[in-house]
Amino acid sequence: MAGFEPATARLRIECSTTEPHRHIHLEIIAASLVIMVQPNPKNRTASQLNSEQYARLKAEIKNPYRNLRKFIYIAGCASGLIGAFIFFFQSLAGRNLDTALPNLALQIGIVGLMAFLWRWEERGQKR
């Protein structure tokens, strides 16, 4: 970077040594400073967002991680349905009734809880 000295990027630091004071010119990041100050035309401002994108961003601010919660509800419901299926047929076959029936009730409760949370989420969005 020899020879490149913009006035805004030139920094001076005084060093105190046994020699007379010398000014050390730091030009290591001079070009980076000039580039960082200029605006990037590729960045989009709020005025360039269309109304659909703006509405989605406002909805995300009101309900953060809504899609993640809905995915968890779907995954929990699927897990509960698979477990209920297994424990239903175990109890139908008469195998391990002392553990199959409570587990079946638990799996049905999980499916019910996930359905309740899903509906609660949907009602909250309509408001």
C-alpha positions as CSV (number, residue, x, y, z in Angstrom):
1,M,0.0,0.0,0.0
2,A,2.9,2.3,-0.5
3,G,1.8,5.7,-1.8
4,F,-1.8,5.3,-0.9
5,E,-2.6,7.9,1.8
6,P,-6.2,9.2,1.9
7,A,-6.5,11.9,4.5
8,T,-9.4,10.2,6.3
9,A,-7.6,6.9,6.7
10,R,-4.2,8.1,7.9
11,L,-3.7,7.5,11.6
12,R,-0.8,8.8,13.6
13,I,0.4,7.4,16.9
14,E,3.2,8.9,18.9
15,C,5.8,6.5,20.2
16,S,7.9,7.4,23.2
17,T,11.3,5.7,22.9
18,T,14.8,6.8,23.7
19,E,14.9,8.3,20.2
20,P,13.1,11.5,19.5
21,H,9.4,11.1,19.0
22,R,8.5,9.6,15.7
23,H,5.2,9.5,14.0
24,I,4.2,6.0,12.8
25,H,1.7,6.0,9.9
26,L,-0.7,3.1,10.0
27,E,-1.9,2.3,6.5
28,I,-2.8,-1.3,7.0
29,I,-6.5,-0.9,6.8
30,A,-6.8,2.3,4.9
31,A,-8.4,0.8,1.8
32,S,-10.8,-1.2,4.0
33,L,-11.9,2.0,5.8
34,V,-12.7,3.7,2.5
35,I,-14.7,0.7,1.2
36,M,-16.6,0.3,4.4
37,V,-17.7,3.9,4.5
38,Q,-19.3,3.7,1.0
39,P,-23.0,2.4,1.0
40,N,-23.6,-0.9,-0.6
41,P,-26.1,-0.6,-3.4
42,K,-27.0,-4.3,-3.1
43,N,-28.5,-3.9,0.3
44,R,-32.2,-3.4,0.3
45,T,-33.9,-0.7,2.3
46,A,-37.3,-0.9,3.9
47,S,-38.8,1.1,1.0
48,Q,-37.8,-1.6,-1.5
49,L,-39.7,-4.4,0.3
50,N,-43.0,-5.3,-1.3
51,S,-46.1,-5.4,0.8
52,E,-46.1,-9.2,1.1
53,Q,-42.6,-9.3,2.5
54,Y,-43.3,-6.5,4.9
55,A,-46.4,-8.3,6.2
56,R,-44.5,-11.5,6.7
57,L,-41.8,-9.6,8.7
58,K,-44.4,-7.9,10.9
59,A,-46.1,-11.3,11.5
60,E,-42.7,-12.8,12.5
61,I,-42.0,-10.0,14.9
62,K,-45.4,-10.6,16.6
63,N,-45.0,-14.4,16.8
64,P,-41.3,-15.4,16.7
65,Y,-40.5,-19.0,15.9
66,R,-44.1,-19.7,14.9
67,N,-43.2,-22.2,12.2
68,L,-40.7,-24.0,14.5
69,R,-43.5,-24.4,17.1
70,K,-45.9,-25.7,14.5
71,F,-43.2,-28.2,13.3
72,I,-42.8,-29.4,16.9
73,Y,-46.6,-29.8,17.2
74,I,-46.7,-31.9,14.1
75,A,-43.7,-34.0,15.1
76,G,-45.1,-34.6,18.6
77,C,-48.5,-35.5,17.2
78,A,-46.9,-38.0,14.7
79,S,-44.8,-39.5,17.5
80,G,-47.9,-39.8,19.7
81,L,-49.9,-41.5,16.9
82,I,-47.1,-44.0,16.2
83,G,-46.9,-44.8,19.9
84,A,-50.7,-45.0,20.3
85,F,-50.8,-47.4,17.2
86,I,-48.2,-49.7,18.8
87,F,-49.7,-49.7,22.3
88,F,-53.3,-50.1,20.9
89,F,-52.3,-53.3,19.1
90,Q,-50.3,-54.6,22.1
91,S,-53.3,-54.2,24.3
92,L,-55.6,-55.7,21.6
93,A,-53.3,-58.7,21.5
94,G,-53.4,-58.9,25.3
95,R,-49.6,-58.6,25.7
96,N,-48.3,-56.6,28.7
97,L,-51.7,-55.1,29.6
98,D,-50.3,-53.6,32.9
99,T,-47.9,-51.4,30.9
100,A,-49.6,-51.1,27.5
101,L,-52.8,-49.5,28.7
102,P,-51.1,-46.6,30.7
103,N,-48.8,-46.0,27.8
104,L,-51.7,-46.0,25.3
105,A,-53.4,-43.4,27.5
106,L,-50.2,-41.3,27.6
107,Q,-49.8,-41.4,23.8
108,I,-53.4,-40.4,23.3
109,G,-52.9,-37.5,25.8
110,I,-49.8,-36.4,23.8
111,V,-51.8,-36.3,20.6
112,G,-54.5,-34.4,22.4
113,L,-52.1,-31.9,23.8
114,M,-50.4,-31.3,20.4
115,A,-53.9,-30.8,18.8
116,F,-54.8,-28.3,21.6
117,L,-51.5,-26.4,21.2
118,W,-52.0,-26.3,17.4
119,R,-55.5,-24.9,17.7
120,W,-54.3,-22.4,20.3
121,E,-51.6,-21.2,17.9
122,E,-54.1,-20.8,15.1
123,R,-56.6,-18.9,17.3
124,G,-53.8,-16.6,18.4
125,Q,-52.8,-15.8,14.8
126,K,-56.4,-14.9,13.8
127,R,-56.5,-12.2,16.4
